[in-house]
Structure formats: structure tokens, C-alpha cells
Amino acid sequence: LGDVALKRGREVYQNPELFFQKTYFTAGLKNVARQVIKGLNGNEEAENRVISLQTGFGGGKTHSLISLYHLVKAGKKVVDWEMTADLIAEIGTPNFDNANVAVFTNTTNDPTQGRLVEGVQIKTIWGELAWQLGGKEAYEIIRLNDESRTAPKGLFKKVLEKTSPNLILIDELADYCVAASGVEVGSLSLSDQTISFIQELSESISSTNHCVAVITLPASPLEVAS
């Protein structure tokens, strides 16, 4: 998923046509896609717009996120794709030309070193998401929180309002938190701050129209390093 967002990796994952030719849309994937499209369309009847995917190792979580990534990036154009015609007939048509998609995986941003982008050292998941959604302008809203590695409170809603429609895809968050637990932030850790941010993110999305988050979690503690 991270490679797809960074425009690198195997062609079968990068090219939506090739990817969807090899994708079987299960009832579960259709249901998630339906919720995402409704939420991004601003449908008032949309169900919970913070969606948790929980399956066993190898259960298709990441493949589902890549499917959502390509569907949302295509926007209205997806109705012209032969390989997704049946899917769109079931889940509904996007009414947006394009949406911002921010991707965070357990390998996106190293908890200790962060990630250098255009001269900016992004240190946290909230910094990464803000940057991907709205570049430097959106990042500036939570820059101090990113630099200090302290979770923003009441600020991420401003990022979402500035950049919507937004789809946020977070994969393997639990594994990232394991590594982040080794980074001290005052008397706490970056893992603690990250967990606090997920609460902030959930509340911000719930109160901001045209925004959806999909987060994968392990089905068993055995999938997470201890």
C-alpha cells in the first residue's frame, strides 16, 4: 500500500486496470467500498465513517485498502471502467472528480527518524497525514505538534476542513505502535501519543463531512510483536 501511494513497486498494483482485473470483490469489500463512497459523497445516511478492518494474517486487509485507494483516486472516472461497472452498480457512483487520499503504513514513517520530504522532517502520523492531504499549508496547522511529537487536540479537524473530500488509509497501526513505544515523548512514548491521536482523528472525521478513514487492526495479538 505504501509503495502504491509513492508511485513505485510492481505494475500490477500501480495500474488500476491490471489490479482490478485480478481483484475479486467479495461481499465484505463491496460493503466497505459502499460506506467509503457514501461518506465521501457527503451522504447524510452514510454509516460510521471511521471503519476498522480486522482479519487474520494474510486475510486481504491490504488488498482491500489498495482497492479503495484506486477507486477513490479515480473518482467519477471509475464509472467508465469496464472492470468496475458491476461494482459501481452495487456500491453507488462517486460524485467527486477526485479526492485526497492519505496513506500511512507501519513502514511509511520511521518512529525514530521520521521522513524527510521537501526539506521538512515529518516525525509523526499526524504530520504525515496532514502533509499528504494538503502539503505544506495543511502541515503548518499541526507543525508544532509534529515537531514535538505530541498529539494535536482540536486541530486536525482544521486540516480535514481545508482539504476535503479526504480518504485516510492506515495499515498495520499496531505494528507501528510497537516501534513507536521506544521513542520517549516526555514521560510517555510516541506510541501513547499515536493512540491519543487516533481518538482525535476519529472525532475529527465524525464531525467533518466528506471524510472517511479505514484502519486495519490485527485479529490476534500473535500478529503483533511483543
C-alpha positions as CSV (number, residue, x, y, z in Angstrom):
1,L,0.0,0.0,0.0
2,G,2.8,2.4,0.9
3,D,4.5,1.7,-2.4
4,V,1.3,2.3,-4.4
5,A,0.9,5.7,-2.7
6,L,4.6,6.6,-3.5
7,K,4.1,5.6,-7.2
8,R,6.6,2.7,-7.0
9,G,6.5,-1.0,-6.9
10,R,5.0,-3.7,-9.2
11,E,2.9,-2.6,-12.2
12,V,0.1,-4.9,-11.2
13,Y,-0.5,-2.8,-8.1
14,Q,0.2,0.5,-9.6
15,N,-2.0,0.2,-12.7
16,P,-5.7,0.2,-11.6
17,E,-6.9,-1.7,-14.7
18,L,-4.4,-4.5,-14.1
19,F,-5.2,-4.5,-10.4
20,F,-9.0,-4.7,-10.8
21,Q,-8.7,-7.4,-13.4
22,K,-7.1,-9.6,-10.7
23,T,-9.4,-8.5,-7.9
24,Y,-12.5,-10.4,-6.8
25,F,-14.9,-8.1,-5.0
26,T,-16.2,-10.0,-2.0
27,A,-19.4,-9.0,-0.2
28,G,-17.2,-7.6,2.6
29,L,-15.1,-5.5,0.2
30,K,-18.2,-4.2,-1.5
31,N,-19.7,-3.2,1.8
32,V,-16.7,-1.3,2.8
33,A,-16.4,0.4,-0.6
34,R,-20.1,1.4,-0.4
35,Q,-19.5,3.0,3.0
36,V,-16.5,4.9,1.7
37,I,-18.3,6.2,-1.4
38,K,-21.3,7.3,0.6
39,G,-19.1,9.1,3.2
40,L,-17.0,10.9,0.6
41,N,-20.1,11.9,-1.3
42,G,-21.4,13.6,1.8
43,N,-24.4,11.3,2.1
44,E,-26.1,12.1,5.4
45,E,-27.2,8.4,5.6
46,A,-23.6,7.2,5.4
47,E,-22.8,4.8,8.2
48,N,-19.8,5.2,10.6
49,R,-17.1,6.9,8.6
50,V,-14.3,5.5,10.7
51,I,-14.0,1.9,9.6
52,S,-12.0,-0.8,11.2
53,L,-10.9,-3.8,9.1
54,Q,-9.9,-6.8,11.3
55,T,-8.9,-10.1,9.7
56,G,-6.2,-12.7,10.3
57,F,-2.7,-12.5,8.8
58,G,-3.0,-12.8,5.0
59,G,-6.7,-12.1,5.2
60,G,-6.7,-9.4,2.5
61,K,-6.7,-6.2,4.5
62,T,-4.0,-4.5,2.5
63,H,-5.5,-5.7,-0.8
64,S,-8.8,-4.1,0.3
65,L,-7.1,-0.8,1.1
66,I,-5.4,-0.7,-2.3
67,S,-8.8,-1.3,-4.0
68,L,-10.2,1.6,-2.1
69,Y,-7.2,3.8,-3.0
70,H,-7.7,3.2,-6.7
71,L,-11.5,3.6,-6.6
72,V,-11.3,6.9,-4.8
73,K,-8.4,8.3,-6.8
74,A,-10.4,7.7,-10.0
75,G,-13.5,9.5,-8.7
76,K,-16.2,9.9,-11.3
77,K,-13.9,8.3,-14.0
78,V,-14.4,4.9,-12.3
79,V,-17.8,4.6,-14.0
80,D,-16.1,4.4,-17.4
81,W,-14.0,1.4,-16.4
82,E,-15.4,-1.9,-17.7
83,M,-13.9,-3.9,-15.0
84,T,-15.6,-1.9,-12.2
85,A,-19.0,-1.4,-13.9
86,D,-20.7,-4.2,-11.9
87,L,-19.1,-2.9,-8.6
88,I,-20.3,0.7,-9.1
89,A,-23.8,-0.5,-9.9
90,E,-23.9,-2.1,-6.4
91,I,-22.0,0.4,-4.3
92,G,-23.0,3.7,-5.9
93,T,-21.4,6.3,-8.0
94,P,-18.8,8.8,-6.7
95,N,-20.0,12.4,-7.2
96,F,-16.5,13.8,-6.8
97,D,-13.9,14.2,-9.6
98,N,-11.1,13.3,-7.2
99,A,-10.4,13.0,-3.5
100,N,-7.3,13.4,-1.4
101,V,-6.0,10.0,-0.2
102,A,-3.5,9.9,2.6
103,V,-1.8,6.5,3.3
104,F,0.0,5.5,6.5
105,T,1.6,2.1,7.0
106,N,3.9,0.6,9.5
107,T,6.8,1.3,7.1
108,T,5.7,4.8,5.9
109,N,7.3,6.9,8.6
110,D,10.1,5.6,10.9
111,P,9.2,6.4,14.5
112,T,12.8,7.4,15.4
113,Q,14.0,9.1,12.2
114,G,10.8,10.3,10.6
115,R,10.7,11.0,6.9
116,L,12.3,13.9,5.0
117,V,10.0,15.5,2.4
118,E,10.9,18.7,0.5
119,G,13.2,19.8,3.3
120,V,10.7,19.1,6.1
121,Q,11.4,16.3,8.6
122,I,8.0,14.8,9.3
123,K,8.1,12.9,12.6
124,T,4.6,11.5,13.3
125,I,1.5,10.0,11.8
126,W,-0.4,13.3,12.2
127,G,2.3,15.2,10.4
128,E,2.4,12.6,7.6
129,L,-1.4,12.6,7.1
130,A,-1.6,16.4,7.1
131,W,1.2,16.6,4.5
132,Q,-0.3,14.1,2.2
133,L,-3.7,15.7,2.4
134,G,-2.7,19.3,1.9
135,G,1.0,19.7,1.5
136,K,2.9,22.3,3.5
137,E,-0.1,24.5,4.0
138,A,-2.0,21.8,5.8
139,Y,1.1,20.6,7.6
140,E,1.6,24.1,9.0
141,I,-1.6,23.7,11.0
142,I,-0.1,20.9,13.2
143,R,3.6,21.6,12.6
144,L,4.5,22.3,16.2
145,N,2.7,19.1,17.3
146,D,4.6,17.1,14.8
147,E,8.0,18.6,15.8
148,S,7.3,17.9,19.4
149,R,5.7,14.6,18.7
150,T,2.7,15.5,20.8
151,A,-0.8,14.6,19.5
152,P,-2.8,17.6,18.3
153,K,-6.1,18.4,20.1
154,G,-8.9,20.0,18.2
155,L,-6.6,20.9,15.3
156,F,-6.8,18.0,12.9
157,K,-10.4,18.9,12.1
158,K,-9.0,22.1,10.6
159,V,-6.8,20.0,8.3
160,L,-9.7,18.0,7.2
161,E,-11.9,21.0,6.5
162,K,-9.2,22.6,4.5
163,T,-8.7,19.6,2.2
164,S,-11.9,17.5,1.9
165,P,-13.0,15.2,0.4
166,N,-10.5,13.0,2.2
167,L,-9.9,9.3,2.5
168,I,-7.4,8.2,5.1
169,L,-6.0,4.7,4.9
170,I,-4.0,3.4,7.9
171,D,-2.5,-0.1,7.6
172,E,-0.8,-2.1,10.4
173,L,-1.1,0.6,13.0
174,A,-0.5,-1.8,15.9
175,D,2.9,-2.8,14.5
176,Y,3.9,0.8,14.1
177,C,2.9,1.5,17.7
178,V,5.2,-1.3,18.9
179,A,8.2,0.5,17.3
180,A,6.9,3.9,18.5
181,S,6.9,2.7,22.1
182,G,10.6,3.0,22.1
183,V,10.6,6.8,21.3
184,E,10.2,8.8,24.5
185,V,7.9,11.9,24.5
186,G,8.2,13.5,27.9
187,S,7.1,10.9,30.5
188,L,5.2,9.0,27.8
189,S,6.1,7.5,24.4
190,L,5.3,8.2,20.8
191,S,3.1,5.1,20.9
192,D,1.0,6.7,23.6
193,Q,0.7,9.9,21.6
194,T,-0.2,8.0,18.5
195,I,-3.1,6.2,20.3
196,S,-4.3,9.6,21.6
197,F,-4.2,10.9,18.0
198,I,-6.4,8.1,16.7
199,Q,-9.1,9.4,19.1
200,E,-8.6,12.9,17.8
201,L,-8.7,11.6,14.2
202,S,-11.9,9.6,14.8
203,E,-13.7,12.6,16.4
204,S,-12.5,15.0,13.7
205,I,-13.7,12.7,10.9
206,S,-17.1,12.1,12.6
207,S,-17.7,15.8,12.7
208,T,-16.4,16.7,9.3
209,N,-18.4,15.9,6.1
210,H,-16.8,14.2,3.1
211,C,-14.2,12.4,5.1
212,V,-13.6,8.7,5.8
213,A,-10.9,6.7,7.5
214,V,-10.2,3.0,7.1
215,I,-7.8,1.4,9.7
216,T,-6.6,-2.2,9.7
217,L,-6.0,-4.0,13.0
218,P,-4.7,-7.5,13.7
219,A,-7.2,-10.2,14.5
220,S,-4.9,-11.7,17.1
221,P,-2.2,-10.4,19.5
222,L,0.1,-13.1,18.0
223,E,0.3,-10.9,14.8
224,V,1.9,-8.0,16.8
225,A,5.4,-8.2,18.2
226,S,5.5,-8.2,22.0
